[in-house]
Amino acid sequence: MRTTLLLCVVLGALSAQAQSQTQQATPPPPPPNTQPQYQPQPYPQQYPQQQYPQYQQPYQQPAPAAPYKPARIENWNPGDPIPEGYHADSRPRMGMVVGGALTFGIPYLISIIGGAIAIDTGSPNFWPLFVPVVGPFIQAGFVPSATEKLLFVFDGLAQVAGAAMFIVGLAVPHTYLTRDRMAWIAPTPIITRNGGAGVGLGGSF
């Protein structure tokens, strides 16, 4: 009985010692990971969008453009109505004036040169060529040759036509309408005698 009890005590001691060595040889388990995991959160709007009331601007029809007014209206006759903003004006018919002057001047110049040469050569009866317009017709009565008479008649007719065109161009001017002058004001630079500068207002009325 004592032997059995002693054996049990010895076996219990050996078992306790072996368990103690087994516990020392086995490493302790790692501590649990207690660090909290990052959970993505929705990004808050730093500046919340403001809601503004919607105002609908009423549609404005653009103003119609002012009608174009030419500076001059040529196709106008005296007695026709004058539009607003215009006034009647006239100028010589320069085409007829220039054409008449050339048509008259060239034959008359040839006549006076020919008359001067004829007088210098001993024919004093060619003095009518110095008279404009009617001189060639007078000279045609002094020459016996039919060819000379025909040339002097043509000379006289050319001078008559040129003089008539010149007179009509001046006496019957071309009438037209001119747009009235509008008043305007604009800044104008001013420079004084002392070298100073400034800005003034200039205009026309």
Secondary structure, 3 states (H helix, E strand, C coil): CHHHHHHHHHHHHHHHHHHHHHHHHCCCCCCCCCCCCCCCCCCCCCCCCCCCCCCCCCCCCCCCCCCCCCCEECCCCCCCCCCCCEEEEEECCHHHHHHHHHHHHHHHHHHHHHHHHHHHCCCHHHHHHHCCCCHHHHHHCCCCCHHHHHHHHHHHHHHHHHHHHHHHHHHCCEEEEEECCCCEEEEEEEECCCCCEEEEEEEEC
